[in-house]
Amino acid sequence: MLTGTDTGVGKTTVGSALAAALVNRGFKVGVVKPFETGCAPGPEGALIPSDAEQLRYFAACDEPLDSICPIRCREPLAPAVALRRAGRSVDLAMLHAAILGIVARHEITLVEGAGGLLVPIAPSATFADLARACTLPVIVVVGNRLGALNHAQLTVRFAEQANLTVAGYIINTLSPEADLATETNVEGLTELLGPPLGVLPWLGAVTCTPEDRARLAQAAETSMALDVLAG
């Protein structure tokens, strides 16, 4: 599971780059974005999960979008809160089965959470519980900004204490402009948590085009430990 140290750390960008690179290497890649909130309505009123659409494109995944992103909410809130406000609930057993079905049909499947591991998805469940129930290894996406040292350690240490398998962490560059924190975070995180699985450069706006698929794949190939991630 791709989880974040916070919202806005670039999980979808990291997932898209990783998916594109793995496809280039010949893997059949599945993607799942089980919950997406903040969805805008499309022309016919249906909620459009833009992050899930992006992941599906870069993974060249032929699963139906309704399977990749079964739970969508209009309000940009934690899933459990958005669902409660909409008078809806989630059947976690059915969700687990749907995720595991996609996992079974692909060589590698990237499951993207929302926010961090303790974001609630139901009254009694978080993304950490979802990862545990589906036995998903966790990859932590760390936004390279002030606070990253604390947030990354909190996420990784919690995951370890929760008996989740932590595959590692990826540092994502959030801006073309560097500051003292971003210039020192890689070294600091390496000292605290060991070397990252990758340090993704600033990629700017991402569009679902062949050009960006090639661009993101190349960025992942040159900046991530793909042999480890694919293993």
C-alpha positions, 0 to 999 in steps of 0.5 A: 500500500502506498501511504503518505506521511500527510496529505499532499505529499504526492502519492498519486504522482509516485504511484504513477511513476512507479506503475509506468516504470514497472509496465516498461519492465514488462510487468502486468500492473494492477492499481487500486484506489479504494477510496477517493474523496473530493471527487467532482461530478462528471457531465452525467452527475457521476463522481469522477475519481481523477487520482484513480483514473491517473493511476489506471492510465499509467499502469495500463490497467484494464480493470474497470474504473468501478473496481479500481475505485469503488468508493467515491465521495464528493466532499474532500474529507477522510473517507469515514467522515465523508461517507457518514455525512453522505449517509453511506457506509462501506462493507469492509469484507466486500472491499477486502475481497475486491482488492484481493481479486485485483491483486490476484489478477496482476503480478504487482498491484499498487494500492493507494491510500488517502492521507496516512495510515490512521485516516479512518475509512469506517467507524472502527477501521483505518487504512492501517487496518485495511493494509493488515487485512489484505496483507499489503506491504507498506511503502511510505511516501514522504513529501520533502519539506520541513517536518519530514523527519518527524512525520516520516518517523511517526509513520514508519514507527507506527506501522512497525508497531502495528505489525505491518510490513514496511517495504521502505519509503520514497522521498518525493520532491514537492517543489522546483525550489529547494530550501535548507530543509529539503536540501538536508532531509535526504541525509537526515532521513537516511540516518534515522530510517536507513536509505530510501527506496528512491528520491523522486525529482520534481515532476511538475504537473502530470497529464495522462499522455504518452509523453508523460508516461515515458517521462515518469517511467524514466524518472522512476527508473533513474531515481528508485530502487525498482529491483527491490520494489519489483521483488 
